[in-house]
Amino acid sequence: MTVEALPDGVKLALDLGQRRIGVAACDRLGALAYPVTTVDASQPWAHLEALIERFRPAAVIVGWPVGLDGRPGPAAQRVVGLAERLAGLVETPVYLVDERWSTVEASRRLRQAGRSARQQRLIVDQQAAVGILDTVLAAQRAGQARAQRVIGQPTEGD
């Protein structure tokens, strides 16, 4: 992985959970991030490829759940493996960005908006992806958007 400036244009953001993957997108100017869908994490590849084909993003941003100390733990290592697999399946560049607080922050915002725990469960992953993308877009506007580019290789059977 190498650290790079992120390209301008439409971006898709993914919050890769063990059960669900939240997906968000932004317009080509990077002005607005919005929720797209939630994907079942047990069989996500065809759905993610279809979303990338539909949106034709300049980059796919994957939330990287590093620990509070900034070091990758088991969850972060799992996400790197999934990001590498995705990078091997698509031509669009895939980037990892620190997302330590995305789901916690998304849950807090939904709670403040009056959403019950049951209602939150259905959309919290999408909102976490929106939070990841909002952070990236703000950094990009400030000229500070840098992320680790994932270089993946297709594996046998993909």
N, CA and C of each residue as an Amber inpcrd file, in Angstrom:
protein
   474
   0.8500000  -1.1780000   0.0000000   0.0000000   0.0000000   0.0000000
   0.8920000   1.2360000   0.0000000   0.4600000   2.2380000  -0.7400000
   1.1730000   3.5020000  -0.7670000   0.2100000   4.6200000  -0.3800000
   0.7400000   5.6850000   0.2220000  -0.0880000   6.8280000   0.5990000
  -0.1270000   7.7850000  -0.5810000  -1.3320000   8.1730000  -0.9830000
  -1.5220000   9.0210000  -2.1600000  -2.5940000  10.0690000  -1.8980000
  -2.5610000  11.1160000  -2.7210000  -3.6820000  12.0610000  -2.7520000
  -4.8370000  11.3660000  -3.4630000  -6.0390000  11.6440000  -3.0340000
  -7.2130000  11.0190000  -3.6490000  -7.6130000  11.7550000  -4.9210000
  -8.0720000  11.0220000  -5.9300000  -8.4950000  11.6700000  -7.1760000
  -9.8010000  12.4380000  -6.9940000  -9.9810000  13.4630000  -7.8170000
 -11.2480000  14.1980000  -7.8400000 -12.2980000  13.3340000  -8.5260000
 -13.5590000  13.6480000  -8.2830000 -14.6520000  12.9520000  -8.9500000
 -15.5130000  12.1780000  -7.9820000 -16.4620000  11.4480000  -8.5320000
 -17.3720000  10.6270000  -7.7430000 -16.5650000   9.6140000  -6.9390000
 -16.9860000   9.4080000  -5.7040000 -16.3630000   8.4020000  -4.8570000
 -17.4560000   7.5400000  -4.2320000 -17.1370000   6.2700000  -4.0280000
 -17.9740000   5.3820000  -3.2290000 -17.2170000   5.1130000  -1.9390000
 -17.9370000   5.0910000  -0.8270000 -17.3310000   4.7510000   0.4550000
 -17.9940000   3.4860000   0.9770000 -17.1880000   2.6260000   1.5850000
 -17.6810000   1.3680000   2.1270000 -17.3140000   1.2710000   3.6020000
 -18.3030000   0.9090000   4.4110000 -18.0760000   0.5770000   5.8080000
 -18.2320000  -0.9390000   5.8980000 -17.1000000  -1.6480000   5.9370000
 -17.0900000  -3.1050000   5.8500000 -17.2840000  -3.7440000   7.2130000
 -18.5210000  -4.1010000   7.5110000 -18.8090000  -4.8210000   8.7410000
 -18.7770000  -6.3160000   8.4980000 -18.8820000  -7.0900000   9.5790000
 -18.8700000  -8.5470000   9.4250000 -20.1760000  -9.0670000   8.8370000
 -21.2870000  -8.3820000   9.1140000 -22.5960000  -8.8260000   8.5980000
 -23.1110000  -7.9720000   7.4510000 -22.8130000  -6.6780000   7.5150000
 -23.3400000  -5.7460000   6.5160000 -22.2360000  -4.7970000   6.0580000
 -22.4040000  -4.3130000   4.8330000 -21.4980000  -3.3100000   4.2720000
 -22.3370000  -2.0920000   3.9300000 -22.0420000  -0.9840000   4.5910000
 -22.7160000   0.2620000   4.2720000 -22.0410000   0.9170000   3.0870000
 -22.8410000   1.4610000   2.1830000 -22.3120000   2.0980000   0.9760000
 -22.8400000   3.5250000   0.9000000 -21.9460000   4.4630000   0.6130000
 -22.3080000   5.8620000   0.4010000 -21.5990000   6.3430000  -0.8590000
 -22.0860000   7.4270000  -1.4160000 -21.4830000   8.0110000  -2.6200000
 -21.4690000   9.5190000  -2.4790000 -20.7480000  10.1600000  -3.3800000
 -20.7850000  11.6220000  -3.4480000 -20.8830000  12.0340000  -4.9080000
 -21.3040000  13.2700000  -5.1060000 -21.3800000  13.8180000  -6.4620000
 -19.9580000  14.0360000  -6.9920000 -19.8400000  14.3180000  -8.2740000
 -18.5030000  14.4280000  -8.8730000 -17.7110000  15.6270000  -8.3750000
 -18.3950000  16.6440000  -7.8250000 -17.7050000  17.8030000  -7.2650000
 -17.2840000  17.5820000  -5.8130000 -17.7580000  16.5000000  -5.2220000
 -17.4060000  16.2100000  -3.8390000 -18.0920000  17.1240000  -2.8410000
 -19.2470000  17.6420000  -3.2020000 -19.9630000  18.5720000  -2.3320000
 -20.8880000  17.8520000  -1.3600000 -21.4240000  16.7010000  -1.7490000
 -22.4470000  16.0500000  -0.9360000 -22.2460000  14.5400000  -0.9020000
 -22.1570000  13.9870000   0.3140000 -22.1220000  12.5370000   0.4990000
 -23.5200000  12.0860000   0.8990000 -23.9490000  10.9550000   0.3680000
 -25.2920000  10.4700000   0.6630000 -25.2880000   8.9410000   0.7420000
 -26.2270000   8.3720000   1.5490000 -26.2990000   6.9110000   1.6600000
 -26.8240000   6.2960000   0.3720000 -26.3150000   5.1080000   0.0400000
 -26.7340000   4.4030000  -1.1700000 -27.4990000   3.1260000  -0.8210000
 -26.8610000   2.2360000  -0.0980000 -27.4800000   0.9440000   0.2090000
 -26.6870000   0.2390000   1.2860000 -27.2260000  -0.8880000   1.7260000
 -26.5230000  -1.8070000   2.6150000 -26.4450000  -3.1440000   1.8990000
 -25.2630000  -3.7240000   1.8880000 -24.9940000  -4.9720000   1.1880000
 -24.7500000  -6.0780000   2.2160000 -25.2670000  -7.2560000   1.9590000
 -25.0080000  -8.4170000   2.8090000 -23.5290000  -8.7820000   2.6850000
 -22.8210000  -8.8120000   3.8070000 -21.3790000  -9.0560000   3.7800000
 -21.0090000 -10.5080000   3.5160000 -21.9750000 -11.4250000   3.5490000
 -21.6420000 -12.8340000   3.3280000 -21.3550000 -13.1330000   1.8540000
 -21.9640000 -12.4040000   0.9390000 -21.7570000 -12.5890000  -0.5020000
 -21.7850000 -11.2270000  -1.2020000 -20.7900000 -10.3550000  -0.9550000
 -20.9080000  -8.9770000  -1.4240000 -20.3650000  -8.6860000  -2.8220000
 -19.5600000  -9.5760000  -3.3910000 -18.7360000  -9.1930000  -4.5410000
 -19.5320000  -8.7770000  -5.7730000 -20.5120000  -9.5260000  -6.1780000
 -21.2870000  -9.1690000  -7.3690000 -22.0210000  -7.8490000  -7.1510000
 -22.5630000  -7.6650000  -5.9560000 -23.2920000  -6.4300000  -5.6600000
 -22.3400000  -5.2280000  -5.6740000 -21.1550000  -5.3810000  -5.0700000
 -20.1890000  -4.2710000  -5.0620000 -19.6990000  -3.9640000  -6.4740000
 -19.4400000  -4.9850000  -7.2650000 -19.0200000  -4.7570000  -8.6500000
 -20.1110000  -4.0220000  -9.4330000 -21.3720000  -4.3890000  -9.2140000
 -22.4860000  -3.7230000  -9.9020000 -22.5860000  -2.2560000  -9.4760000
 -22.3700000  -1.9760000  -8.2010000 -22.4070000  -0.5800000  -7.7320000
 -21.2790000   0.2360000  -8.3570000 -20.1090000  -0.3600000  -8.4500000
 -18.9740000   0.3400000  -9.0610000 -19.2530000   0.5840000 -10.5440000
 -19.8390000  -0.3790000 -11.2160000 -20.2130000  -0.2060000 -12.6220000
 -21.2550000   0.9080000 -12.7650000 -22.2210000   0.9350000 -11.8710000
 -23.3020000   1.9400000 -11.9360000 -22.7980000   3.3560000 -11.6640000
 -21.9740000   3.5220000 -10.6380000 -21.5240000   4.8580000 -10.2420000
 -20.2590000   5.3070000 -10.9640000 -19.4680000   4.3660000 -11.4620000
 -18.1930000   4.6690000 -12.1350000 -17.3640000   5.6750000 -11.3370000
 -17.0450000   5.3280000 -10.0820000 -16.3300000   6.2740000  -9.2280000
 -14.8660000   6.4250000  -9.6240000 -14.2950000   7.5810000  -9.2740000
 -12.8610000   7.8040000  -9.4550000 -12.0760000   7.0230000  -8.4050000
 -12.7370000   6.7100000  -7.2710000 -12.0870000   5.9630000  -6.1930000
 -13.1400000   5.2860000  -5.3350000 -12.7390000   4.1760000  -4.7340000
 -13.5400000   3.5110000  -3.7090000 -12.7890000   3.7070000  -2.4010000
 -13.4770000   4.2710000  -1.4240000 -12.8920000   4.5460000  -0.1160000
 -13.4010000   3.4880000   0.8540000 -12.4980000   2.7810000   1.4950000
 -12.8650000   1.7390000   2.4490000 -12.4560000   2.2060000   3.8430000
 -13.4180000   2.1970000   4.7630000 -13.1140000   2.5470000   6.1430000
 -12.2230000   1.5050000   6.7750000 -11.1240000   1.9690000   7.4070000
 -10.1200000   1.0880000   7.9910000 -10.1770000   1.2330000   9.5000000
 -10.7200000   0.2380000  10.2040000 -10.9420000   0.3610000  11.6440000
  -9.6910000   0.0990000  12.4830000  -8.7450000   1.0250000  12.4300000
  -7.5480000   0.8790000  13.2670000  -7.9270000   1.1390000  14.7210000
  -7.0850000   0.6830000  15.6300000  -7.3410000   0.8650000  17.0530000
  -7.1870000   2.3190000  17.4760000  -7.5810000   2.6080000  18.6970000
  -7.4690000   3.9690000  19.2120000  -6.0280000   4.4570000  19.2200000
  -5.0880000   3.5360000  19.3270000  -3.6700000   3.8990000  19.3050000
  -3.1300000   4.0470000  17.8890000  -4.0010000   3.8430000  16.8720000
  -3.5900000   3.9960000  15.4770000  -3.0010000   2.7430000  14.8540000
  -2.9130000   1.6750000  15.6360000  -2.3390000   0.4340000  15.1060000
  -3.4530000  -0.5030000  14.6410000  -3.1980000  -1.2530000  13.5580000
  -4.2200000  -2.1770000  13.0670000  -4.3330000  -3.4140000  13.9550000
  -5.5520000  -3.7750000  14.2790000  -5.8340000  -4.9950000  15.0260000
  -6.4650000  -6.0120000  14.0990000  -7.0970000  -7.0450000  14.6530000
  -7.7050000  -8.0860000  13.8180000  -8.7730000  -7.5570000  12.8590000
  -9.6220000  -6.6280000  13.3100000 -10.6680000  -6.0870000  12.4270000
 -10.0420000  -5.3210000  11.2640000  -9.0090000  -4.5500000  11.5460000
  -8.3350000  -3.7840000  10.4900000  -7.6580000  -4.7210000   9.4920000
  -7.0770000  -5.8020000   9.9820000  -6.4320000  -6.7680000   9.0930000
  -7.4620000  -7.4580000   8.2000000  -8.6420000  -7.7630000   8.7550000
  -9.7190000  -8.3720000   7.9720000 -10.1560000  -7.4260000   6.8600000
 -10.2980000  -6.1330000   7.1900000 -10.7140000  -5.1420000   6.2020000
  -9.6620000  -5.0010000   5.1090000  -8.3840000  -5.0310000   5.4620000
  -7.3250000  -4.9570000   4.4450000  -7.4640000  -6.1220000   3.4720000
  -7.7060000  -7.3150000   3.9840000  -7.8790000  -8.4810000   3.1150000
  -9.0580000  -8.3140000   2.1670000 -10.1860000  -7.8120000   2.6870000
 -11.3540000  -7.5830000   1.8340000 -11.0840000  -6.4830000   0.8070000
 -10.4040000  -5.4140000   1.2240000 -10.0760000  -4.3160000   0.2990000
  -9.1360000  -4.8070000  -0.8000000  -8.1800000  -5.6560000  -0.4460000
  -7.2740000  -6.2080000  -1.4540000  -8.0420000  -7.0750000  -2.4510000
  -8.9770000  -7.8580000  -1.9480000  -9.7810000  -8.6860000  -2.8580000
 -10.6030000  -7.8060000  -3.8000000 -11.2340000  -6.7560000  -3.2530000
 -12.0090000  -5.8360000  -4.0850000 -11.1150000  -5.1720000  -5.1250000
  -9.9270000  -4.7350000  -4.7090000  -8.9990000  -4.0830000  -5.6450000
  -8.5940000  -5.0300000  -6.7720000  -8.5710000  -6.3220000  -6.4840000
  -8.2480000  -7.3050000  -7.5140000  -9.3950000  -7.5780000  -8.4690000
 -10.6120000  -7.2000000  -8.0740000 -11.7890000  -7.4650000  -8.9060000
 -12.1710000  -6.3030000  -9.8130000 -11.7860000  -5.0840000  -9.4400000
 -12.2280000  -3.9040000 -10.1790000 -11.0270000  -3.0820000 -10.6280000
 -11.2450000  -2.2630000 -11.6380000 -10.1770000  -1.3960000 -12.1350000
 -10.0920000  -0.0830000 -11.3610000 -11.1400000   0.2570000 -10.6390000
 -11.1880000   1.4920000  -9.8650000 -10.2080000   1.4080000  -8.7040000
  -9.4270000   2.4650000  -8.4580000  -8.5110000   2.4250000  -7.3130000
  -9.2770000   2.3490000  -5.9940000  -8.7540000   1.5460000  -5.0780000
  -9.3410000   1.3380000  -3.7610000  -8.3810000   1.9090000  -2.7250000
  -8.9260000   2.6890000  -1.7820000  -8.1170000   3.3440000  -0.7520000
  -8.6440000   3.0090000   0.6370000  -7.7490000   2.9160000   1.5970000
  -8.1070000   2.7500000   2.9990000  -7.9790000   4.0880000   3.7090000
  -8.9840000   4.4240000   4.5290000  -8.9090000   5.6290000   5.3580000
  -9.3150000   5.2740000   6.7920000  -8.6940000   5.9160000   7.7380000
  -8.9620000   5.7070000   9.1560000 -10.4270000   6.0190000   9.4510000
 -11.1110000   5.0750000  10.0810000 -12.5300000   5.2780000  10.3970000
 -12.8350000   4.8420000  11.8330000 -11.9350000   5.1510000  12.7330000
 -12.0730000   4.6890000  14.1170000 -13.4430000   4.9240000  14.7250000
 -14.0540000   6.0450000  14.4460000 -15.2810000   6.4360000  15.1420000
 -16.5130000   6.4720000  14.2520000 -16.4430000   5.9860000  13.0230000
 -17.5500000   6.1900000  12.0780000 -18.8660000   5.5700000  12.5450000
 -18.8650000   4.3290000  12.9840000 -20.1180000   3.6870000  13.3900000
 -20.6390000   4.2790000  14.6900000 -19.7390000   4.5680000  15.6230000
 -20.1520000   5.1890000  16.8900000 -20.7930000   6.5470000  16.6140000
 -20.1720000   7.3380000  15.7650000 -20.7020000   8.6670000  15.4260000
 -22.0270000   8.5540000  14.6730000 -22.1260000   7.6010000  13.7620000
 -23.3770000   7.4120000  13.0160000 -24.5110000   7.0250000  13.9710000
 -24.2430000   6.1360000  14.9030000 -25.2630000   5.7460000  15.8880000
 -25.6930000   6.9380000  16.7350000 -24.7350000   7.7610000  17.1370000
 -25.0520000   8.9450000  17.9420000 -25.9560000   9.9000000  17.1660000
 -25.6310000  10.1420000  15.9030000 -26.4460000  11.0480000  15.0820000
 -27.8550000  10.4940000  14.8920000 -27.9630000   9.1960000  14.6550000
 -29.2820000   8.5840000  14.4640000 -30.0990000   8.6290000  15.7530000
 -29.4490000   8.4060000  16.8950000 -30.1380000   8.4890000  18.1880000
 -30.6570000   9.8960000  18.4190000 -29.8180000  10.8850000  18.1070000
 -30.2360000  12.2900000  18.2580000 -31.4000000  12.6230000  17.3300000
 -31.4760000  11.9440000  16.2020000 -32.5810000  12.1760000  15.2590000
 -33.8340000  11.4070000  15.6530000 -33.7800000  10.6930000  16.7880000
 -34.9600000   9.9940000  17.2770000 -35.1460000   8.5860000  16.7420000
 -34.1420000   8.0160000  16.1150000 -34.2440000   6.6590000  15.5810000
 -34.0570000   5.6460000  16.7080000 -34.9120000   4.6340000  16.7350000
 -34.7840000   3.5640000  17.7210000 -33.6040000   2.6650000  17.3460000
 -33.1980000   1.8270000  18.2970000 -32.1100000   0.8790000  18.0270000
 -32.4600000  -0.0160000  16.8440000 -33.7130000  -0.4360000  16.7750000
 -34.1600000  -1.2890000  15.6640000 -34.0590000  -0.5410000  14.3270000
 -34.5010000   0.7040000  14.2950000 -34.4160000   1.5150000  13.0720000
 -32.9550000   1.7690000  12.7010000 -32.1140000   2.0070000  13.7070000
 -30.6990000   2.2790000  13.4590000 -30.0230000   1.1000000  12.7730000
 -30.3480000  -0.1000000  13.2200000 -29.6920000  -1.2980000  12.6980000
 -29.8140000  -1.3930000  11.1770000 -30.9200000  -0.9130000  10.6460000
 -31.1510000  -0.9980000   9.2110000 -30.3320000  -0.0020000   8.3950000
 -29.9140000   1.1030000   9.0140000 -29.2360000   2.1470000   8.2290000
 -27.9140000   2.6320000   8.8100000 -27.5160000   2.1390000   9.9800000
 -26.3050000   2.6630000  10.6150000 -25.0700000   2.4390000   9.7480000
 -25.0010000   1.3270000   9.0190000 -23.8330000   1.0580000   8.1790000
 -23.7400000   2.0530000   7.0260000 -24.8910000   2.4030000   6.4500000
 -24.9020000   3.4200000   5.3870000 -24.4490000   4.7700000   5.9480000
 -24.9620000   5.1100000   7.1400000 -24.5930000   6.3850000   7.7470000
 -23.1150000   6.4210000   8.1300000 -22.5690000   5.2800000   8.5510000
 -21.1370000   5.2130000   8.8440000 -20.3320000   5.4640000   7.5600000
 -20.7910000   4.8960000   6.4310000 -20.1170000   5.1280000   5.1470000
 -20.2010000   6.6010000   4.7490000 -21.3480000   7.2420000   5.0130000
 -21.4870000   8.6810000   4.7480000 -20.4810000   9.4500000   5.5930000
 -20.3390000   9.0730000   6.8740000 -19.3730000   9.7430000   7.7500000
 -17.9490000   9.5940000   7.2610000 -17.5940000   8.4130000   6.8040000
 -16.2520000   8.1770000   6.2500000 -16.0330000   9.0940000   5.0550000
 -17.0080000   9.1390000   4.1650000 -16.8810000   9.9460000   2.9520000
 -16.8770000  11.4390000   3.2770000 -17.7070000  11.8750000   4.2220000
 -17.6910000  13.2870000   4.6350000 -16.3070000  13.7050000   5.1190000
 -15.6700000  12.8380000   5.9050000 -14.3220000  13.1330000   6.4170000
 -13.3270000  13.2720000   5.2690000 -13.4140000  12.3690000   4.3080000
 -12.5170000  12.4060000   3.1470000 -12.7600000  13.6720000   2.3210000
 -14.0170000  14.0070000   2.0900000 -14.3370000  15.1920000   1.2800000
 -13.8640000  16.4720000   1.9580000 -14.0250000  16.5650000   3.2770000
 -13.5470000  17.7440000   4.0070000 -12.0290000  17.8610000   3.9060000
 -11.3350000  16.7420000   4.0510000  -9.8760000  16.7550000   3.9220000
  -9.4620000  17.1100000   2.4990000 -10.2270000  16.6360000   1.5140000
  -9.9040000  16.9480000   0.1210000 -10.0800000  18.4450000  -0.1480000
 -11.1530000  19.0240000   0.3860000 -11.3560000  20.4670000   0.2070000
 -10.2360000  21.2700000   0.8580000  -9.6740000  20.7520000   1.9430000
  -8.5760000  21.4250000   2.6390000  -7.2180000  21.0950000   2.0190000
  -7.2280000  20.2820000   0.9620000  -5.9750000  19.9080000   0.3070000
  -5.1650000  18.8980000   1.1040000  -5.8160000  18.1770000   2.0120000
  -5.0990000  17.2450000   2.8840000  -5.5870000  15.8110000   2.7450000
  -6.3180000  15.5050000   1.7080000  -6.8570000  14.1520000   1.5570000
  -5.7600000  13.2070000   1.0850000  -5.3580000  12.3340000   1.9670000
  -4.3690000  11.3100000   1.6690000  -4.9110000   9.9950000   2.2010000
  -4.6710000   8.9310000   1.4670000  -5.1350000   7.6280000   1.9040000
  -4.1650000   6.5730000   1.4050000  -4.2610000   5.4020000   1.9840000
  -3.4060000   4.3020000   1.5680000  -4.0610000   3.5660000   0.4190000
  -3.3860000   3.5580000  -0.7050000  -3.9010000   2.8610000  -1.8920000
  -3.6740000   1.3700000  -1.7380000  -4.7090000   0.6050000  -2.0190000
  -4.6460000  -0.8520000  -1.9260000  -4.3080000  -1.3920000  -3.3110000
  -3.2880000  -2.1880000  -3.3740000  -2.9300000  -2.8380000  -4.6260000
  -3.2800000  -4.3070000  -4.4700000  -4.2840000  -4.7580000  -5.2110000
  -4.7480000  -6.1340000  -5.0890000  -4.4970000  -6.9090000  -6.3690000
  -4.4260000  -8.1800000  -6.2280000  -4.2590000  -9.0750000  -7.3620000
  -5.4520000 -10.0120000  -7.4110000  -6.0150000 -10.2490000  -8.5880000
  -7.0980000 -11.2310000  -8.6600000  -6.6050000 -12.5920000  -8.1550000
  -7.4870000 -13.3010000  -7.4850000  -7.1340000 -14.6350000  -6.9990000
  -7.8100000 -15.6800000  -7.8690000  -7.3410000 -16.8830000  -7.7930000
  -7.9180000 -17.9820000  -8.5630000  -9.4180000 -18.0740000  -8.2820000
 -10.2120000 -18.2140000  -9.3100000 -11.6450000 -18.3890000  -9.1570000
 -12.4330000 -17.1050000  -9.0850000 -11.7860000 -15.9400000  -9.0740000
 -12.5040000 -14.6620000  -9.0290000 -12.8760000 -14.1980000 -10.4040000
